[in-house]
């Protein structure tokens, strides 16, 4: 499900380790996080404060963004951060089905 979301958000082209630069650099990685989202949710998740330089490294990493998305979707129940792609892949309905197990 996270892979499908990333595929939709990034336009689905190129190898999975290829850096993605969306919105003229405003969005990070295949899941298209903004720097402010990464900083805010990192603080919310474990209380640590990221510097402004740390989130941009997410453009080239393949492990942190999916874990972060899982935290936002499953633990916080906030699939709304990806409005278009979440509708396309029925993220809310799939999240409900997984959560009810």
N, C-alpha and C positions, 0 to 999 in steps of 0.2 A: 504494500500500500504506500509506504514512504517512497519507494523507488518510482512508483507510478506518479506520485505527486511531484517528485523532483523532475521526472521526464516531462511532465506537462509544464511546470514552471520554467524550465530551461529551454523549452522549445524542442527538446528531444533529439538534438543533433550532436554528433561527434562522440568520441569515446568518453567513458564515464570519468576518466581522470583529467579531462580537459578543463582548464579553468573557465568559469562563466563570468562574464562582466555584463550584468544587466543594468538598465537605466543609467547608462553613461557612468558606470562604476558605483552607483548608489546602492545596488543590491549585491549581496554576497552569495556566491556558490549556486549550486543547482536548485536549492530551495528558496533562493532569492530573499534572504533576510536583509533588513537594513541594519546598519551599525547600531542605531539606537535600540532596535528590537533585541539584538544580541546582548548589548550591555544591560538593558533593563531586565531581561529574563534570566541572565546569568546571576544577577544580584538577587532576583526573586527565588531562583532555584537553590543556590547554596550560600548566598550572602557575600560572594566575592565581587570585587569591582574590577572590571577589565579596563585596561588602558585603551585609548583610542586607536592604538596600533594593532592590538591583538585581533579584534574581529575581522579586519581585512585579510588576515592570513587564511580565513575560511574559504576564500576563492579557490584555493588549491588543495584543501584537505577533503577527504571523503568520509571521515568517521565522525567528527564532531557535529556537523549539521544534521545528519539523520538522528543522532541521539537527542539533539536539541528539539527537533520536530516531534519526536516521540514523546518527550516530556511535555511539550505544549499541547499536543493532541490528546494523549491518554491521561496524564496526571492532572493537567489544568483544564482539560476538556475545552480547548480553544482551537478548533479547526478553522475558525473564521479568518485566520491570518492569510489564507490563500483563497479568496472568495471565488474567483473564476474556476481555478483548477479543482478546488474542493467540490464544487458542484459537478464538474465534468466527471470526476471519478467517484462521486457519491460518498465522499469522505465521512460526512456526519452519520449517514446510515450505516456505513461499515464500522465506524467507531462504536456506535450503539450496539451493534451485533457482537463486536469483540468484547466490549465492556460488560455485556449481560451474561457472558460465559462464566 
